[in-house]
Amino acid sequence: AVIEVKDREAEIRDRFQRVIEEMTFDQLAGTEGKKNLTDTLRRSANQVLTKGKLRRVFIKTAIVKP
């Protein structure tokens, strides 16, 4: 899966950006919102991958403004 993610990095990054753009501040606020975001990002990436699947997505930095 690591090789496939590296090969499709631009496509996955674009999908992540689109998912994040669609979410509102209220959806991302709090621990539950960030967990929901990581689950949504994981599902979005797994729709693109054919040889492997992501099990977890980690958020390194999150800046959320209303």
ZIUR-V93946 format. One record per residue. N is the residue number from 1. SS is DSSP state (H for helix, E for strand, L for the rest). Layout:
BEGIN
{{N & SS} {N & SS}}
END
This chain:
BEGIN
{{1 & L} {2 & H} {3 & H} {4 & H} {5 & H} {6 & H} {7 & H} {8 & L} {9 & H} {10 & H} {11 & H} {12 & H} {13 & H} {14 & H} {15 & H} {16 & H} {17 & H} {18 & H} {19 & H} {20 & H} {21 & H} {22 & H} {23 & L} {24 & L} {25 & H} {26 & H} {27 & H} {28 & H} {29 & L} {30 & H} {31 & H} {32 & H} {33 & H} {34 & H} {35 & H} {36 & H} {37 & H} {38 & H} {39 & H} {40 & H} {41 & H} {42 & H} {43 & H} {44 & H} {45 & H} {46 & H} {47 & H} {48 & H} {49 & L} {50 & L} {51 & L} {52 & L} {53 & L} {54 & L} {55 & L} {56 & L} {57 & L} {58 & L} {59 & L} {60 & L} {61 & L} {62 & L} {63 & L} {64 & L} {65 & L} {66 & L}}
END
